[in-house]
Amino acid sequence: MFHKCRHCKKKVSLPSNFYGQAFKDKYLFKCTQSDCQTFFWHRNVLNEFDKREEPKSKKNLEIEKKLIKRFKIPKGYGRSVYVIKLSKEEGEEKESVYVGETGLHPLHRYLRHLRGYQKGKGHVTKRGKYLLSFELSVKDSMAREEELAKELESTYIVYGGH
């Protein structure tokens, strides 16, 4: 079964782990096009979590921890800044993005947004499509988050970016 990259629209044949190695679980995809390399979580990953429990429950946090390990998402980069592409809402004139900063790897944080844990205003929970870009080990991540949001305003409607 083929999936299309949500960014460049080219074929992404197999789900993968963080390093792009083929993986049986159809949850994480990394575009193999050298000029793209975009990541996206398929929303089926949410079926792994116990919906009867709160997103912050010990059980769901343990499930999250195991998924992050299973998909080999790296740890220990310090603060990072990320951009998540959002689906277009009715009435929006331009495409939209969410800009955030985190102490987690951006793919880990993106998963948290999707599952409604530390979701902020919920833009990514409801409309997150893919991880457009990220910068690891940013010295002043809060300042860079604001700067990046301003840089993107001419192209996108920007949410987040405190």
Sequence and secondary structure as in RCSB ss.txt:
>XXXX:A:sequence
MFHKCRHCKKKVSLPSNFYGQAFKDKYLFKCTQSDCQTFFWHRNVLNEFDKREEPKSKKNLEIEKKLIKRFKIPK
GYGRSVYVIKLSKEEGEEKESVYVGETGLHPLHRYLRHLRGYQKGKGHVTKRGKYLLSFELSVKDSMAREEELAK
ELESTYIVYGGH
>XXXX:A:secstr
  EE TTT  EE S B TTS B SSTTEEE   TTT  EEE GGGGGGS TTS TTSHHHHHHHHHHHHHTT   
   SEEEEEEE   TT SS EEEEEEESS HHHHHHHHHTTTT TTSHHHHHEEEEEEEE S TTHHHHHHHHHH
HHTTTSEEEE  
